[in-house]
């Protein structure tokens, strides 16, 4: 039976036909999206126009639009629907990027916890500190530096690698732990046994990235040297200039 066959439903019957609650109908009314007729005794009655309005509301809610935006669309006939949806599309794209970043950080946290690579005591405080090392995001300045540091062949070699999300999470977790340890050790001597051990692990992780590719080795060196040399990019690098200097000193002592 068509949902349009009847009219003049009370709130309970109308809500039941559309699979919503009477409370939801009252919310839509309070927000100015619907205005059902009232009987002399004040009872609400929903007719064909209300049916059309509710269908529009439910469709737009299904697209994730907030009620304020839906009100504009169902009450103002001159609203540009494509423009509104384009704005909403952009907002959802931003949220998708945020969720993707959050998912990566959750995976990284799990891998760090499973591998025992959190800071001292495996506390939540240590987790927060170590995860802060994984928040590196590119900016136009960093993108330009990457473009300048690596050749087209280097970038093609990186793009050809089949890295899974799990691989990325493990790499992020390893680097977070290495950077955190370097921050802790950089105040001491670069030839201390603990620093030397860190240097070997750092070098091994770099070699996982370069995989013996001389172009990638050169590009990575250029990226960090120039990145830390320019004030505009130094504060945007994945770790501090002090860590970069300390690791450079440590590498001199590796056998």
N, C-alpha and C positions, 0 to 999 in steps of 0.2 A: 504493500500500500504506500502511495506517495506521501511524503511528509507534508506536502502542500495541500492535501485534500481537506484538512480541517482548519478551522480558524477559531479565534476566541478562546483559546485554552487558558486555564488558570496556570499559575506559576509551576506547580508540581507536575502537571501533565505536559506542559511545554518543555520543561527541563528534561523530563523523562524521554520525550521523543527525540531530543537532540543529544542525549547522553551527557548532559551537564547537570550540575546541582542547582537547586533554587538559590543557594547562597551565591553561586557564580552569577546568576542573573541579577541579583541585587547589587553585586559589585559592578557589573557592567552599567546598571542604571545609575548607581552613585557616581561613576566615573563619566557619566554623560554620553555613553555609547548607545544606550537604549532608553526609550520612553514609552513604556506600555500604557495602554488605556486603563482607566480606573472606573470601577462601578460606583454607584451612589454610596455603597458601604465602604469604598476604598480598596476593594479587591482588584488585583492586577489581572488584566486580560491581554493575551498576546495574539495578534492577528498576522495576516500575510506579510505586512511590511516588517514586522518584528522578526518573522522567519528569515526574510532576506538579509536583514541586518545581522542576525545571529550567525547565519552561514558565513557572511563576510568576516565577522569577528573571529570565528573559529578558524577560517582559512588563514587569516593574517597572523593569528596566534601560532598556527602551525609553522609559519615562516620565522617565528621568533621575534616578531615586532612587539615592542612594549605597548601597553594600553594607551598611553598618551599619543603615540604615533597612530595607533589604530583609530582613536577618536577623530583625529584629523581626517583620516581617509573615509570613515563612514558618515561623518557629519558635514564635511566640506566637499562639495561636488567639484570644485575647481582645483583640487590637489593633484599634482603631477605624480601619478602612481609610479611610472618608471624611475623618476628622480628619487622618490622616497625609497624605492627598493634598491636603487644603486647605492644610496647612503647606507642602508642597512647591510647590504652586501659587503661594503668596505668595513663596517664595524665587525661583522662576523669574521672576515678575513684576519683582522687584527686579533680577535679573540682566539682564532685557530692557531695563530703564531704563538700567542701566549700559552695556550694549552700544550702545544708541541714542545715549547721550551720547558714547561713544568713537567711534562712526561719524561723528557730527557733527564731532568734533574732528579726525579723520583727514581728512575732506573739507575742513575749514577749513585744515589744514596744507598739503594739496595745492594749494588755491587760492592760499594765501599764497606757496608756493614758486613756483608757475607765474607769479604776478604780480610776483615779486621784492619782496614786502612784508615779508620777514623783517628782523630787526635787522641791525646792522653785520656785514658779512662773510658773511651767509647761513649762519652756522654752526649746528650743532645746539644750541649754548648759546643762541643768539639765538632759535631756534625755540621752545625750552622756555620762554624768558622771555616771548615774545610770545603763545604759546598760553595761558600762565597768565592772560592778560587775558580769555580766552573761557570761563573756568570758572564764570561767574556762574550760579547756580541760585536759584530762588525758595525762600523759606522762608515759614512762616505769617505772619511779620511783614511780609515783602515783599509777599505776596499781599494782605494787608489794606491795605497802602499803595496797591497798584495798584487795588484795589477802590474805595478812597476817592478816588483821583486822577482816574480816568476814568469818564465817564458810561456808561450802558447803550448809548447811541448810538455813543459812541467805540469801545467794545468790539465792537459789531456791525460797525462799519466795518473794524476790524482783522481780525475773523473772516472777513469777506467777501473778503479778499485771497487771491489764488491764488499763494502762495509755494511754490516747489518746494524740495526739499532742497538743490539746487545754489544757488538764490537765498539760502537761509539761510546756507549755507557761505560764499558770497561776502560777504554782509553781516557775518558774524562775523569773517572775515578782514580786512575793511576796518576795522571797529571796533578789532580787536586792534592793527592797525598804527597807527591814529590815537591810541589810548590810550597805546601804547608811546612814540610820538613826543612826546605831551604830557607824559608823565612825564620825558622827557629835556629838554624845553625849558622846563619850568615854573620852573626855577631862574634863567632869564634874563628879559630885558625882554619884556613882553607885546606891545610894538610893533615887535619885531625882524622883519625881512622873513620869516625862516623861520617865526616864530610866526604872522604874518599869513597866510602860505600855508596853514599848518595850520588856522587858523581858518576859512578859506574852504572847505577840504575837509570840515571838521567840520560846518559849516553846511549844505553840500550833502547830506551823509549824513543829517542831521536832517530836511531837507526831503524826502528820499526816504521817510522814515518818516511824516511828517505829510501829505505830498502836498497841501498847501494847506488841510488840514482844521483850522480854528481850534480846534475842540474837542480834537483830538489835540495841537496845540501847547500849549494851556493845560494839558492833562493831564500832558504830559511835564514841563513846567515845575514843576507842583505836585509831581509825583513826586520830582524831584531836590531841589527846595528843602526839602520836608518830610523827605525821606529822609536828607539830610545834617544836618538840624537836630536829628534825634532820635538820641541815642547808641545806642539799641537797633537802629536800622536803618543808621546811618552806616557801620558796619564791614561791612555786607552788600551795599553798593551795587556796581555793576559796575566802578567805578573810585574812586580816592581823592578825598577832599574837596579836597585840594590841586589836583588836576587840574580839578575842577569850578570852583574859584575862579580858577585860571589861565585857563581857557577863557572864563569870564565877562569877565575883563579884556581878553582878546584880542578878543572880540566888540565891545567898545567902540571898537576901532581900525579895524574893517572899514568900507570906504567904501560 
